[in-house]
Amino acid sequence: MSIILIVILILLLVGGLPVFPHSRSWGYGPSGVIGTVLIVLLILVLLGRI
C-alpha cells in the first residue's frame, strides 16, 4: 500500500512541474492539489491509518 502511495506521489510531483509546453499556463493549480494530497497523507500517517 505504501509503495503505491509513493509511486502516485512521485507521478503527481513530476506532473505538477510546469516544464511541459501544455502546462505552462496552469499556474499554481497542480501544486495546490499536490499540497492538499500531501497534507491528507500526512494526517493519515500520523493517525495510523496508513
DONU-42557 format. One record per residue (C-alpha): residue number from 1; residue in three letters; x, y, z. Coordinates in steps of 0.2 Angstrom, whole numbers, padded with zeros to 4 digits. Example, Ala and Ser with C-alpha at 12.3 -4.5 7.8 and 13.67 -1.06 7.14 Angstrom:
residues 2
    n  res   east  north     up
    1  Ala   0062  -0022   0039
    2  Ser   0068  -0005   0036
//
This chain:
residues 50
    n  res   east  north     up
    1  Met   0000   0000   0000
    2  Ser   0014   0012   0005
    3  Ile   0023   0009  -0011
    4  Ile   0008   0013  -0022
    5  Leu   0006   0029  -0012
    6  Ile   0024   0034  -0015
    7  Val   0023   0030  -0034
    8  Ile   0007   0041  -0035
    9  Leu   0016   0055  -0026
   10  Ile   0031   0054  -0037
   11  Leu   0019   0055  -0053
   12  Leu   0010   0070  -0045
   13  Leu   0026   0079  -0042
   14  Val   0033   0076  -0059
   15  Gly   0016   0080  -0067
   16  Gly   0014   0096  -0057
   17  Leu   0030   0104  -0063
   18  Pro   0027   0117  -0077
   19  Val   0040   0111  -0089
   20  Phe   0029   0104  -0102
   21  Pro   0023   0116  -0116
   22  His   0004   0112  -0112
   23  Ser   0006   0115  -0094
   24  Arg   0014   0132  -0093
   25  Ser  -0002   0142  -0092
   26  Trp  -0009   0131  -0077
   27  Gly  -0002   0142  -0064
   28  Tyr  -0002   0136  -0046
   29  Gly  -0017   0124  -0048
   30  Pro  -0007   0107  -0049
   31  Ser   0005   0112  -0034
   32  Gly  -0010   0116  -0024
   33  Val  -0018   0099  -0027
   34  Ile  -0001   0091  -0023
   35  Gly   0000   0101  -0007
   36  Thr  -0018   0096  -0002
   37  Val  -0014   0077  -0006
   38  Leu   0002   0078   0005
   39  Ile  -0007   0086   0019
   40  Val  -0020   0072   0019
   41  Leu  -0007   0059   0018
   42  Leu   0002   0066   0032
   43  Ile  -0013   0067   0043
   44  Leu  -0017   0049   0038
   45  Val   0000   0043   0043
   46  Leu   0000   0052   0059
   47  Leu  -0017   0044   0064
   48  Gly  -0010   0027   0059
   49  Arg  -0022   0024   0045
   50  Ile  -0009   0020   0033
//
